[in-house]
Structures are given as structure tokens and as C-alpha cells.
Amino acid sequence: MKKLNHASAKSVAISRAFDDVSSYTELEKAIVSYAHIPKEDGEFLDRLGAAFEVYTEYFFSRYNDDTRLNVKNVTDTSENKFEVGIDFTYEDASGNAGGIQSKFSHDPTHKFTRKTLGTFVSMCDEMGIPAKRRKLFTNLYHKVRDNDYGIFHSSYAGGVNQMHVFGRLEQEEFIERDPTFWTDFVDALRESMIEGEVKQMHTPRAHQQEIIDACDAFFAE
């Protein structure tokens, strides 16, 4: 398991709120507990999101070679300008770029609106990432029924066609077949507390440079 790179990984680990996590329900409780810890580096909702993003990185990195996901080389954007709309970038098996938005809610009935997800969709459009390679990763249960758009608010019914939702049920399909998932997650957090060697940044690949250029153009407007 590679070391987690998210900017909040060390803070999450040091909090010790996740030391005994052994189920998804306990993960959610730990995230809320972490968010309530008084800190100067973020408000409650920001800390909820940051902790879930750390888990998101762990999940996709763990299944980097799993063909069912078709998500490889996940890179977090927590320390750069992508943070405003895309939490992670990735490549599919063909090397095509994709984007992941990580969203946690402590309200199981929460519905996402166009305002909440609009920047994610807009940034993906700017970067040429189609709907099939946009992933909304969330702890919520998502099931579309007649006149019910799952985790999407009725005012944003079209959201179901703008991205692929990877909710709790989909995640647990992997986790339930992976007996060391949670113990390895705790170990990965502990590894994040170890100071690593400072290395030079690698030269971006062609598609990564295109994303950087697109972001530069977006923020220059």
C-alpha cells in the first residue's frame, strides 16, 4: 500500500479518531468525531470533507489494478488549484483522464444540488472529461427510482446523467470481499505520520499538462 499523499492525511492520523475503525459505520463516526476536534486549520464541514477525501484516496489507490473500477493512478489535488472543483484526477486503462469529486454528508437524506456539483461538471467540461469518466464518490446510498433521483435533488434531476455515482453500496461490494481493508486503512494512516524524503516533482504527462493548462486558462478569466 503506497503512502497517502493527501494534505490532511497526517492530521487525520494524528487525531487518533480512526485508530479503531473496522466498518463503514465506524468510519463515518470517526469522520464526524475528527471534524468536531477544535482546530485552527478548518471549519467543521471542511474537516468532514478533508477526512473523507483521505479515505477516498486510500480506496482508489488500493484498487488501482482492479479492472472492475477502471481507475488507475489516482492523484489528489488537495495542495493545488484543482481543489475548487476536482478532488482527484485519474487515468482509465486506456490512459484517458478522469475526475473524482469526493462528497461526505452526515445527513443520510441529503440531496446534492446543481450549485454543489456545478463546478465539478464545469471543470470536467473545460478539461474534456466526459460524463462516463466523472465519478462522484460518496458515503450516501444512491438508487434512482420513479420520481426519485437518488442522491440528486429533484431540481437537479439531470445530474444522474452528468457523472457516475460510486456510493456506499458500491464501495461495500469491494470491502466485504477484502478482509484486511480496514486494518490496512489504519496502517496507511499511521504511515502518513512518518516524514518522507522530499523529492522533485515529476514532469507531467501529456494529458496532465493539458489539465494544468486548462486550469490556468480557467483561473485567468
Buried (B, 14 or more C-beta within 10 A) or exposed (E): EEEBBBBBBBBBBEBEBBEEBEEBEEBBBBBBBBBEEEBEEBEEEEBBBBBBBBBBBBBBBBBEEEEEBBBBBBBBBBEEEBEBBBBBBBBBEEEBBBBBBBBBBBEEEBBBBBEBBBEBBEBBBBBEBEEEBBBBBBBBEBEEEEEEBBBBBEEBBEBBEBBBBBBBEBBEEBBEEEEEBBEBBBEBBEBBEEEEEEEEEEEEEEBBEBBBEBBEEBEEE
